[in-house]
Amino acid sequence: VGAADPYGAYAMETTAPPYTGPLEFNGAGGPPTVAGTKLISAGSDDALSNVPHAPVPAPPEDYALENPPFTIYMYRAQSGSDYPMRNVNTADLAGVLWYLHNEIVAFPDPEYEIRHFNISRIVRLKVTIQNPPEFFERHQRKFGAFVAFGAGKCTVPYCDSLWKTYGPVVGCQTADTQVANYHSPWKTQPPESNCAGGCDSAIWYSLPGPCPAHEYGAKSTDCVWELPGGDCGKGNSVTGARDCTYVAEWYGQVTLDELLNFTFTDGRRASFAEFMAAGGKEYDKATDMGVYTNFWDGIHDEEAGRRRVEAVRYLFQQKYPRYPTEMQETEVLCDFDGWKNGEFAPYPAPGSGR
C-alpha cells in the first residue's frame, strides 16, 4: 500500500542492518540513571538468542488450525542501543507516536543535550503471535491483557498470577485519545468493546520475557529456567507453547532527527544537540508547539496526529522499499475483553491490587 508524503519529499536512505553496539542503561553518552533503572545493560540477564529453560510441552498439532498465528508490525521508541525484545512494551505506529508526544519530546535533558531516556529512534518490528491454548480456550481472543514493563519487570500488581495460569500471554490495550489524539489508519477495536468514534484508537502491546517479576540485574538463573517468557528465539517459528508465543524481527528504523529535519543555511542537517543549542524545542507542552519545528504541534489535533502517522509511514516506505508498508490484518483487533470472576483463584487477578 502506498503512502502519501504530507510533509514534503524525504531523501532516500540505504537500508541498514540493526545497530549492534553497546546495550542500554550503561550510562554511555548520558546520565548514569537514564531510564530510571540501575546501572546495568538492558537485557543482559537474557541476552542470548535462545534462552536456556526447562522443557515445555508443545500444544496439540491441531491448535494452529483452531488459533492460527498472525503477523503484524509493532513499533518501539528506543535509544541507539539494541537488546532482545523481551519484557518490553511496544505499540502500533499511532501508539508509539502517542508515547513520544506525551512522554518524550517535551522533556529533553539540557545538560546532556539528549532526549528523555536518550530515545533517538522508532524501531519497527515484524512480530508473529500465537498465545497459549489454555488462554485461547478460555477467552477465544487473540490478545490478552496489556501489562506494563519497566527495566525488564512487570509493574502491574500480581503479574505472576497471569504467568502461572496461562504462560507468557502477549497483551494489548488502547491508548487514551484524550491525552494525545492519535488514531490508527484502520479499525483496532471490536464493536463489542463499546469503543467511541471509528474504533481506531492507538494500541500498546506487551511482550513478556524471562523472569518477568524481576528487573534487570535481579533475574536469577532458576527464575529464568522456570519462566523463560514468550520469545521463541532466533530461527524458531511460533508454536503457542509456554515458551514460544511470539517472534520479533527487526524491520527497519526511523530516527527522531529525521522527523525534526532541522538544517543549517548550508543545507547540513543539524544534530539534536545543535538544534537545542540554537534554541530549538521539539515540543513545548505549555504552548502546544515547537520552536524551529512544527512536526509535533497540536497534541490534541486529530488531523495533525493522522498526518504525523502518515508521515512516518511514508518515511519507512522510502527507506525500506523492499519491505511491506503494512502487515496489518484487518481481522486482528485488540480484542481482550477482561478477566472472568474467580479466573485466577486461588491467586489474585493481575492488576487487582489485592
Secondary structure, DSSP 8 states (H G I E B T S, - for coil): -----TT-------------S--TTS-TTS-TTGGGS-SS-TTGGG-SSS----------TTHHHHS--EEEEEEEEE-S----S-SEEEE-HHHHHHHHHHHTTT--BTTTTB-GGG--EEEEEEEEE---HHHHHHH--S-EE---EETTEE-STTHHHHHHHH-S--EEEE--TTTS--B-SS--S-GGG---TTS-B-EEEEE--SSTTS-TT---HHHHHH---SB--TT-----BTTBSEEEEEEEEEEHHHHH--B-TTS-B--HHHHHHTT-EEEETTTTEEES--TT--TT-HHHHHHHHHHHHHHHHHH-TTS-S----TT---------TTTTTTS--TT---
